[in-house]
């Protein structure tokens, strides 16, 4: 069997099923996959896939700052192919990439394909980093991008079609829908009663509460919306550095029907709220939350503010609305949708159809097929 190493700083909860599926599908093709990441304290251990936790040295206190993964070089001695994150936070990566031929190791990058955040907030350091990434990306055996736009970007840069493949980054849509079916209408009714949401039209935000997410924008939009739609409510799932400030802002705006639920990770805890909501509202930095919404048939309301993740391209047709970054325009769009039962029904069907296209098993198949095609290349 060919030995495949996937390098990750950490294994977030939404990647566990992904790696399980990758391991299972890859084994049928003659690949032995191991994920190398920072040592974890997850209660779910052991994982149902091969994982090796390694100690890391963090150079700064910033979560996304540079780090060194100790013992990684020795761990990859007999690896045939490395799938590495297309970023420079892990300083082992440039070192291992530079020594890939000496080690007789094939190299595949995995990532956005294009740094959407860097293009929105350019700086000297990001320009240098992107130049280094371009140099390294062009000199490998392949690139797996999150979405088609990332692959298209590199094809426009002159890379051959067979060199770069999108796999469509997603969540376990199948599992989310299974959980929704299991919780039933009674649980959803109980949640409505608990939060006094009977007869309310519900907007939902789900994500970390930090400034770049612009949850304050949602609160100000909600304040405008309340004037014409008093029966609307806002549910906020997530926690973070800005929670206290946001709760204070809600109080200053005199908002009722705003519910801060804190961090909820398990599908069993979030499914009820996604089921009872009418719209998912994410003004900035749209990422995998769009898939979470589509799994439940929730249309997305966002703005054309710069810096979204690549997953924003899943917003097509009637599956959501993108407004200007204006509270008034966003409130008007939401009011128009909630004011038309027929339009909301059409949008929910479109969102559900988008979720149908984003099944985890399909994305994993594309990911593993990409690894196989790149592994078949000769040095």
C-alpha positions as CSV (number, residue, x, y, z in Angstrom):
1,X,0.0,0.0,0.0
2,X,1.2,3.5,-0.7
3,X,1.5,5.6,2.4
4,X,-0.3,9.0,2.4
5,X,0.3,11.7,5.0
6,X,-2.1,14.6,5.5
7,X,-0.7,17.5,7.6
8,X,-3.1,19.5,9.7
9,X,-2.5,21.8,12.7
10,X,-5.7,20.6,14.3
11,X,-8.7,18.4,13.6
12,X,-11.8,20.5,14.1
13,X,-15.0,18.6,14.8
14,X,-16.4,19.1,11.3
15,X,-13.3,17.3,9.8
16,X,-13.6,14.1,11.8
17,X,-16.2,12.5,9.5
18,X,-14.3,13.8,6.5
19,X,-11.1,12.0,7.5
20,X,-13.0,8.9,8.4
21,X,-14.5,8.8,4.8
22,X,-11.1,9.7,3.2
23,X,-9.4,6.8,5.1
24,X,-12.2,4.4,4.2
25,X,-12.4,5.3,0.5
26,X,-8.6,5.6,0.1
27,X,-8.0,2.1,1.5
28,X,-10.1,0.6,-1.3
29,X,-7.6,2.2,-3.8
30,X,-4.5,0.8,-2.0
31,X,-3.7,3.9,0.1
32,X,-2.9,3.9,3.8
33,X,-3.8,7.4,5.1
34,X,-2.5,8.9,8.3
35,X,-3.4,12.4,9.5
36,X,-0.6,14.2,11.4
37,X,-1.8,17.0,13.6
38,X,-1.1,18.6,17.0
39,X,-1.7,16.3,20.0
40,X,-5.4,16.5,20.8
41,X,-7.5,16.1,24.0
42,X,-10.7,15.3,22.2
43,X,-13.0,13.0,24.2
44,X,-13.9,11.2,21.0
45,X,-10.5,9.6,20.7
46,X,-9.5,7.2,19.4
47,X,-10.6,8.4,16.0
48,X,-11.9,5.9,13.4
49,X,-9.0,6.8,11.1
50,X,-5.2,6.7,11.6
51,X,-4.1,9.9,13.4
52,X,-0.8,10.8,15.0
53,X,-0.7,13.7,17.4
54,X,2.6,15.6,17.6
55,X,3.7,18.3,19.9
56,X,3.9,21.8,18.4
57,X,5.9,24.9,19.2
58,X,3.9,28.1,18.7
59,X,6.1,31.1,17.9
60,X,3.4,33.7,18.8
61,X,0.3,33.9,20.9
62,X,-1.9,34.4,17.8
63,X,-4.0,31.3,17.0
64,X,-3.1,31.6,13.3
65,X,0.5,32.4,13.9
66,X,3.5,30.4,12.8
67,X,4.3,27.1,14.5
68,X,6.7,24.1,14.3
69,X,5.4,20.6,14.5
70,X,8.0,18.6,16.4
71,X,9.0,15.1,15.2
72,X,7.1,15.6,11.9
73,X,10.2,15.3,9.7
74,X,11.1,11.9,11.2
75,X,7.5,10.7,11.1
76,X,7.3,11.2,7.3
77,X,10.5,9.3,6.4
78,X,8.7,6.4,4.7
79,X,5.8,8.4,3.3
80,X,5.1,8.1,-0.4
81,X,2.8,11.2,-0.8
82,X,2.2,14.2,1.4
83,X,-1.0,16.3,1.3
84,X,0.0,19.6,2.9
85,X,-2.0,22.7,3.7
86,X,-1.5,25.5,1.1
87,X,-0.4,28.0,3.7
88,X,2.8,29.0,5.6
89,X,1.7,28.8,9.2
90,X,3.3,25.4,9.6
91,X,7.0,26.1,9.1
92,X,7.7,22.4,8.7
93,X,5.9,22.5,5.3
94,X,8.4,24.7,3.4
95,X,11.3,22.6,4.8
96,X,9.7,19.3,3.9
97,X,8.6,20.6,0.4
98,X,12.2,21.7,-0.3
99,X,13.5,18.2,0.6
100,X,10.7,16.2,-1.2
101,X,12.9,15.0,-4.0
102,X,15.7,13.8,-1.7
103,X,13.0,12.0,0.3
104,X,11.4,10.6,-2.9
105,X,8.1,11.9,-1.7
106,X,5.3,13.2,-4.0
107,X,3.7,16.5,-2.9
108,X,0.1,17.7,-3.1
109,X,-1.2,21.0,-1.8
110,X,-4.7,21.3,-0.3
111,X,-6.4,24.6,0.4
112,X,-8.5,27.5,-0.8
113,X,-6.4,27.8,-3.9
114,X,-6.7,31.5,-3.6
115,X,-6.3,33.6,-0.4
116,X,-9.6,35.5,-0.4
117,X,-8.8,37.3,2.9
118,X,-5.4,38.4,1.6
119,X,-6.9,40.0,-1.5
120,X,-9.4,41.9,0.7
121,X,-6.7,43.2,3.1
122,X,-3.4,43.4,1.2
123,X,-0.2,44.2,3.0
124,X,3.5,43.8,2.4
125,X,3.7,40.6,4.5
126,X,0.7,39.0,2.8
127,X,2.1,39.9,-0.7
128,X,5.4,38.2,0.1
129,X,3.7,35.2,1.6
130,X,1.4,34.8,-1.5
131,X,4.5,35.1,-3.8
132,X,6.2,32.3,-1.9
133,X,3.0,30.2,-2.0
134,X,2.7,30.7,-5.8
135,X,6.3,29.6,-6.3
136,X,5.8,26.5,-4.2
137,X,2.4,25.6,-5.6
138,X,3.8,25.6,-9.2
139,X,6.5,23.1,-8.2
140,X,4.5,20.1,-6.8
141,X,2.6,17.1,-8.1
142,X,-0.9,18.6,-7.7
143,X,-3.3,20.9,-6.0
144,X,-6.7,20.1,-4.5
145,X,-8.8,23.3,-4.0
146,X,-11.9,23.8,-1.8
147,X,-14.1,25.0,-4.7
148,X,-14.1,25.5,-8.5
149,X,-13.2,29.1,-8.2
150,X,-9.9,28.2,-6.6
151,X,-9.1,25.7,-9.4
152,X,-10.1,28.2,-12.1
153,X,-7.8,30.8,-10.5
154,X,-4.8,28.5,-10.9
155,X,-5.8,27.4,-14.4
156,X,-5.8,31.1,-15.4
157,X,-2.3,31.3,-14.0
158,X,-1.3,28.7,-16.6
159,X,-1.4,25.4,-14.6
160,X,-2.6,22.4,-16.6
161,X,-6.1,21.2,-16.0
162,X,-5.0,17.9,-14.7
163,X,-2.8,19.5,-12.1
164,X,-5.5,21.2,-10.1
165,X,-8.8,19.7,-9.0
166,X,-11.7,21.0,-6.9
167,X,-13.3,18.7,-4.3
168,X,-16.0,21.1,-2.9
169,X,-15.4,21.6,0.7
170,X,-18.4,20.6,2.7
171,X,-19.9,19.3,6.0
172,X,-21.6,16.0,6.6
173,X,-24.9,17.0,5.1
174,X,-26.2,13.5,5.2
175,X,-25.6,13.3,9.0
176,X,-27.1,16.7,9.7
177,X,-30.3,15.7,7.8
178,X,-30.4,12.4,9.7
179,X,-30.2,14.2,13.0
180,X,-32.9,16.6,11.9
181,X,-35.2,13.7,11.1
182,X,-34.6,12.1,14.5
183,X,-35.3,15.1,16.7
184,X,-38.8,15.4,15.4
185,X,-41.4,18.2,15.5
186,X,-41.9,17.9,19.2
187,X,-38.4,18.9,20.0
188,X,-38.6,21.8,17.6
189,X,-41.8,22.9,19.2
190,X,-40.2,22.7,22.7
191,X,-37.3,24.9,21.5
192,X,-39.8,27.4,20.2
193,X,-41.7,27.5,23.5
194,X,-38.4,27.7,25.5
195,X,-37.3,30.9,23.6
196,X,-40.8,32.3,23.2
197,X,-40.6,31.9,19.4
198,X,-44.2,30.9,18.8
199,X,-45.5,32.8,15.8
200,X,-42.1,34.4,15.2
201,X,-40.1,34.6,11.9
202,X,-36.6,33.5,12.9
203,X,-33.2,34.7,11.7
204,X,-30.2,32.6,12.6
205,X,-26.5,33.4,12.9
206,X,-24.0,30.6,13.6
207,X,-20.3,31.2,14.0
208,X,-17.6,32.7,16.2
209,X,-18.3,36.1,17.7
210,X,-15.3,38.2,16.7
211,X,-15.3,41.6,14.8
212,X,-14.6,40.3,11.3
213,X,-17.9,38.3,11.4
214,X,-19.8,41.7,11.7
215,X,-22.4,40.4,14.1
216,X,-22.9,44.0,15.1
217,X,-24.1,44.6,11.6
218,X,-26.8,41.9,12.1
219,X,-28.0,43.6,15.3
220,X,-28.3,47.0,13.6
221,X,-30.1,45.4,10.7
222,X,-32.4,43.6,13.1
223,X,-33.2,46.9,14.8
224,X,-34.3,48.3,11.4
225,X,-36.3,45.2,10.6
226,X,-38.1,45.2,13.9
227,X,-39.8,48.5,13.0
228,X,-41.7,46.9,10.0
229,X,-41.7,43.2,11.2
230,X,-42.2,43.2,15.0
231,X,-42.8,39.4,14.9
232,X,-39.2,38.7,13.8
233,X,-36.6,37.1,16.2
234,X,-32.9,36.6,16.0
235,X,-31.0,33.5,17.3
236,X,-27.2,33.7,17.7
237,X,-25.3,30.4,18.0
238,X,-21.6,31.0,18.9
239,X,-19.2,32.5,21.4
240,X,-16.1,34.5,21.3
241,X,-14.3,37.7,22.3
242,X,-17.1,40.0,21.2
243,X,-20.0,38.4,22.9
244,X,-20.1,40.9,25.8
245,X,-20.0,43.9,23.5
246,X,-22.7,42.4,21.3
247,X,-25.0,41.8,24.2
248,X,-24.4,45.3,25.4
249,X,-25.2,46.7,21.8
250,X,-28.4,44.7,21.7
251,X,-29.4,46.3,25.0
252,X,-28.5,49.8,23.8
253,X,-30.6,49.3,20.7
254,X,-33.5,48.2,22.9
255,X,-33.8,44.9,21.1
256,X,-36.1,42.2,22.2
257,X,-36.3,38.7,20.8
258,X,-32.5,38.4,20.5
259,X,-31.2,35.1,21.9
260,X,-27.5,34.5,22.5
261,X,-27.1,30.7,22.9
262,X,-23.4,30.4,23.2
263,X,-21.2,27.8,21.5
264,X,-23.0,24.7,20.3
265,X,-21.0,22.1,18.4
266,X,-22.9,18.8,18.4
267,X,-25.4,18.4,15.6
268,X,-27.9,17.1,18.1
269,X,-27.7,20.5,19.9
270,X,-27.9,22.7,16.8
271,X,-30.3,20.8,14.5
272,X,-33.4,22.1,16.3
273,X,-32.5,25.8,15.8
274,X,-31.5,25.3,12.2
275,X,-34.9,23.5,11.7
276,X,-37.0,26.3,13.1
277,X,-35.2,29.2,11.5
278,X,-36.4,30.9,8.3
279,X,-33.1,32.5,7.1
280,X,-29.4,32.2,7.8
281,X,-27.8,35.6,8.2
282,X,-24.0,35.9,7.7
283,X,-22.9,39.4,6.6
284,X,-19.2,38.7,6.4
285,X,-16.6,35.9,6.1
286,X,-19.1,33.3,4.8
287,X,-17.5,29.8,5.0
288,X,-18.9,26.4,5.8
289,X,-21.8,27.8,7.6
290,X,-23.5,28.2,4.2
291,X,-23.4,24.4,3.9
292,X,-24.8,23.9,7.4
293,X,-27.7,26.1,6.4
294,X,-28.3,24.4,3.1
295,X,-28.4,21.0,4.8
296,X,-31.6,22.3,6.5
297,X,-32.9,24.2,3.5
298,X,-32.0,27.6,4.9
299,X,-31.4,30.3,2.4
300,X,-28.4,32.6,3.1
301,X,-28.5,36.4,3.5
302,X,-25.1,38.0,3.2
303,X,-23.4,41.1,1.8
304,X,-20.8,41.6,-0.9
305,X,-18.3,42.7,1.7
306,X,-14.8,41.5,0.7
307,X,-13.1,38.6,2.3
308,X,-15.6,35.7,2.1
309,X,-14.3,32.2,2.1
310,X,-14.5,30.2,-1.2
311,X,-17.7,28.5,-0.1
312,X,-19.6,31.7,-0.8
313,X,-19.7,30.5,-4.4
314,X,-22.3,28.0,-3.4
315,X,-24.7,30.9,-3.2
316,X,-26.4,30.7,-6.6
317,X,-29.8,31.2,-8.0
318,X,-32.6,31.4,-5.4
319,X,-30.6,29.8,-2.6
320,X,-29.9,33.2,-1.0
321,X,-29.4,36.9,-1.5
322,X,-26.2,39.0,-1.5
323,X,-26.8,42.7,-0.7
324,X,-24.6,45.7,-0.5
325,X,-23.0,46.1,2.9
326,X,-25.7,48.3,4.2
327,X,-28.0,47.6,7.2
328,X,-30.9,49.3,5.4
329,X,-30.5,47.3,2.2
330,X,-30.1,44.1,4.1
331,X,-33.1,44.7,6.3
332,X,-35.2,45.6,3.2
333,X,-34.1,42.3,1.5
334,X,-35.0,40.3,4.5
335,X,-38.4,42.0,4.9
336,X,-39.2,41.4,1.2
337,X,-38.4,37.7,1.6
338,X,-40.3,37.1,4.8
339,X,-43.2,39.1,3.4
340,X,-43.7,36.6,0.6
341,X,-44.6,33.0,1.6
342,X,-44.2,31.9,-2.0
343,X,-40.8,33.5,-2.4
344,X,-39.5,32.0,0.8
345,X,-40.7,28.6,-0.2
346,X,-38.9,28.8,-3.5
347,X,-35.7,29.9,-1.8
348,X,-35.9,27.1,0.8
349,X,-36.3,24.5,-2.0
350,X,-33.3,26.0,-3.8
351,X,-31.2,25.9,-0.6
352,X,-32.2,22.3,-0.1
353,X,-31.2,21.4,-3.7
354,X,-27.8,23.0,-3.1
355,X,-27.4,20.9,0.0
356,X,-28.1,17.8,-2.2
357,X,-25.1,18.7,-4.3
358,X,-22.8,19.0,-1.3
359,X,-22.9,15.5,0.2
360,X,-19.7,14.6,2.1
361,X,-19.4,11.2,0.3
362,X,-19.3,13.0,-3.1
363,X,-16.6,15.5,-1.9
364,X,-14.5,12.8,-0.4
365,X,-14.7,10.8,-3.6
366,X,-13.4,13.8,-5.6
367,X,-10.6,14.3,-2.9
368,X,-9.5,10.7,-3.0
369,X,-9.7,10.5,-6.8
370,X,-7.4,13.6,-6.9
371,X,-4.9,11.9,-4.7
372,X,-5.0,8.8,-6.9
373,X,-4.4,10.8,-10.1
374,X,-1.5,12.7,-8.6
375,X,0.0,9.6,-7.1
376,X,0.0,8.0,-10.5
377,X,2.3,10.7,-11.8
378,X,6.0,10.0,-12.2
379,X,8.7,12.2,-10.5
